Amino acid sequence: MAGGIRDNGDDLVENHEINVTPFIDVMLVLLIIFMVAAPLATVDVNVDLPVSNATPAQRPDQPVYVTVKPDLTLALDNTDIAPGGLATALAAATGGDREQRIFLRADRAVAYGDLMDVMNTLRDAGYLKIALVGLESTTAAVPPAAPEPAR
């Protein structure tokens, strides 16, 4: 008998084996609970992308801004760009330096897909360092709540 101790005077046998079946059952039940609960933990959240509370990064002396206006026209710094002329205008503004960071800003009314089209145009032109520009969020101090009257 494996693991048992037999006393020759008694017929009582001590069994020192651990029954792991209940442990395995509990673990399988927990596994099923987590497998069912995990997909329920993800929810869709509405986000307002243009506002950011991140610490502003240091900007270069002469940043290059590409602006997407609400009517989907483009501007380089403050100069309007003809449709299809973004690559040549950027090459002139950066002196052909494709490693320079381009700051992309867009109006809140511009659809996400249209913004991605402009980013793809920048990538096709060879400008891979693109920074999105947003409003800096200033958190106003919230006054403390008035104490509740005693009843």
C-alpha positions as CSV (number, residue, x, y, z in Angstrom):
1,M,0.0,0.0,0.0
2,A,1.6,3.2,-1.1
3,G,1.9,5.9,1.5
4,G,0.0,4.1,4.2
5,I,1.3,3.0,7.6
6,R,0.1,-0.3,9.0
7,D,0.3,-1.0,12.7
8,N,0.6,-4.7,13.3
9,G,-1.4,-4.5,16.5
10,D,-4.4,-2.8,14.9
11,D,-6.2,-3.0,11.6
12,L,-6.4,0.8,11.5
13,V,-4.7,2.3,8.4
14,E,-3.6,5.9,8.2
15,N,-3.8,7.2,4.6
16,H,-1.5,10.3,4.0
17,E,-2.6,10.8,0.4
18,I,-4.2,14.2,-0.6
19,N,-7.4,14.0,-2.6
20,V,-7.0,16.8,-5.2
21,T,-10.3,16.2,-7.0
22,P,-12.2,19.0,-5.1
23,F,-9.3,21.4,-5.7
24,I,-9.5,20.7,-9.5
25,D,-13.2,21.1,-9.5
26,V,-13.0,24.5,-7.8
27,M,-10.3,25.6,-10.2
28,L,-12.4,24.6,-13.3
29,V,-15.4,26.5,-12.0
30,L,-13.3,29.6,-11.4
31,L,-11.8,29.3,-14.9
32,I,-15.3,29.1,-16.4
33,I,-16.4,32.2,-14.4
34,F,-13.4,34.2,-15.5
35,M,-13.9,33.1,-19.1
36,V,-17.5,34.3,-19.1
37,A,-16.8,37.5,-17.1
38,A,-13.7,38.7,-19.1
39,P,-15.6,39.8,-22.3
40,L,-18.2,41.6,-20.2
41,A,-15.5,43.8,-18.6
42,T,-14.8,45.6,-21.9
43,V,-17.2,48.5,-22.6
44,D,-17.4,51.2,-25.2
45,V,-16.5,54.7,-23.9
46,N,-17.3,57.9,-25.7
47,V,-14.2,60.1,-25.9
48,D,-13.6,63.7,-26.8
49,L,-10.2,63.5,-28.5
50,P,-9.3,67.2,-29.1
51,V,-8.7,68.0,-25.4
52,S,-5.6,66.7,-23.7
53,N,-4.4,67.1,-20.1
54,A,-0.9,65.8,-20.9
55,T,2.1,68.0,-20.0
56,P,3.0,69.9,-23.2
57,A,6.2,68.8,-24.8
58,Q,8.8,71.4,-25.7
59,R,8.2,72.7,-29.2
60,P,11.0,73.4,-31.7
61,D,11.9,77.0,-32.5
62,Q,10.2,76.9,-35.9
63,P,7.5,74.2,-35.8
64,V,5.8,73.1,-39.0
65,Y,2.0,73.0,-38.6
66,V,-0.3,71.3,-41.0
67,T,-3.9,72.3,-40.3
68,V,-7.0,70.5,-41.5
69,K,-9.9,73.0,-41.7
70,P,-13.6,72.1,-41.3
71,D,-14.1,72.2,-45.0
72,L,-11.2,69.7,-45.3
73,T,-8.8,72.2,-47.0
74,L,-5.2,72.1,-45.8
75,A,-3.0,74.9,-44.6
76,L,0.8,74.8,-43.9
77,D,1.4,77.2,-41.0
78,N,-0.9,80.1,-42.1
79,T,-0.7,79.5,-45.9
80,D,-3.4,77.6,-47.7
81,I,-2.2,74.6,-49.8
82,A,-3.7,73.6,-53.1
83,P,-5.2,70.1,-53.2
84,G,-2.5,67.5,-53.8
85,G,0.3,70.0,-53.1
86,L,1.0,69.0,-49.5
87,A,4.2,67.0,-50.3
88,T,5.8,69.8,-52.3
89,A,4.8,72.5,-49.7
90,L,6.3,70.4,-46.9
91,A,9.5,69.8,-48.8
92,A,9.9,73.5,-49.3
93,A,9.0,74.3,-45.6
94,T,11.4,71.7,-44.1
95,G,14.2,72.0,-46.7
96,G,13.7,68.3,-47.6
97,D,14.3,67.1,-44.0
98,R,11.9,64.2,-43.6
99,E,13.1,63.6,-40.1
100,Q,11.6,66.9,-38.9
101,R,8.4,66.5,-36.7
102,I,5.2,67.7,-38.3
103,F,2.5,69.1,-36.0
104,L,-0.9,68.1,-37.3
105,R,-3.9,70.0,-36.0
106,A,-7.5,69.6,-37.1
107,D,-10.8,71.2,-36.4
108,R,-13.2,69.3,-34.1
109,A,-15.7,69.0,-36.9
110,V,-13.2,67.0,-39.1
111,A,-14.1,63.3,-39.2
112,Y,-11.5,60.8,-37.9
113,G,-11.3,59.1,-41.4
114,D,-10.4,62.4,-43.0
115,L,-7.7,63.1,-40.5
116,M,-6.3,59.6,-41.1
117,D,-6.2,60.4,-44.9
118,V,-4.1,63.4,-44.2
119,M,-1.8,61.4,-42.0
120,N,-1.5,58.8,-44.7
121,T,-0.6,61.5,-47.2
122,L,2.1,62.7,-44.8
123,R,3.4,59.2,-44.5
124,D,3.4,58.7,-48.2
125,A,5.5,61.9,-48.5
126,G,8.1,60.4,-46.2
127,Y,7.2,62.3,-43.0
128,L,6.9,59.7,-40.3
129,K,7.3,61.9,-37.2
130,I,3.8,63.3,-36.8
131,A,2.5,64.9,-33.6
132,L,-1.2,65.6,-33.0
133,V,-2.0,69.0,-31.6
134,G,-4.8,69.4,-29.1
135,L,-6.1,72.0,-26.7
136,E,-4.4,72.1,-23.3
137,S,-6.8,71.3,-20.6
138,T,-6.9,73.6,-17.6
139,T,-8.6,72.1,-14.6
140,A,-10.5,74.8,-12.7
141,A,-10.6,74.5,-8.9
142,V,-13.9,73.0,-7.7
143,P,-15.2,74.9,-4.7
144,P,-15.9,72.6,-1.7
145,A,-19.5,71.5,-1.2
146,A,-21.5,73.5,1.2
147,P,-22.1,71.7,4.5
148,E,-25.5,70.0,4.9
149,P,-27.9,71.7,7.3
150,A,-28.4,69.8,10.6
151,R,-31.8,68.0,11.0
